[in-house]
Amino acid sequence: LVGGGVEGYTSGLRDQIDPGLAYGVTVAIKPTNVLALELGYTGAISNFNDSRVLATDTSGPDIVRNGAQAAVTLGLTATPLQPYVMGGLGLSRYNVRSAALGFQDDTVGNVPVGAGLRLHIGSFTADARVNYNFLFDQDFAPGGRAPGALDGRYSAMLSLGGTY
């Protein structure tokens, strides 16, 4: 599956980073009609939303995130239009491209959880998903603090692909 959508941040990060373009590629193995194991690449580009954060202005995105995740999806039905829940583990590399007060390059682990709706028509697959990523830390952001219960990253993606 290849997809795109939007990614943003919650809590204190929401006030500093604008929602941006999210993209990804996923390969899945479905041993049963309801269970799937996924490996995927995820990425996003975002800008700082407060000019007080920026020390210098650059063209293009201020933060580029590249990551990988492994997830399990569990279908709630075995029909061609299948709602599902998902969970897994991920790792992302944040590259800060603008000089910004307190922001720095960092690698951060995360736990993605979410829900989606998958449609299978022959060998065509469409997947709409929303998920939330609990971050292990926020060392890429000012203060480098451990995140609170509501600090994290959200995304909504639409992916299209084939089933073989």
Buried (B, 14 or more C-beta within 10 A) or exposed (E): BEBEBBBBBBEBBBEBBBBBEBBBBBEBEBEEEBEBBBBBBBBBBBBBBEEEBBEEEEEEBBBBBEBBBEBBBEBEEEEEEBEBBBEBEBBBBBBBBBEBEEBEEBEBBBBBBBBBBBBBEEEEBBBBBBBBBBBBBBBBBBEEEEBEEEBBBBBBBEBEBEEE
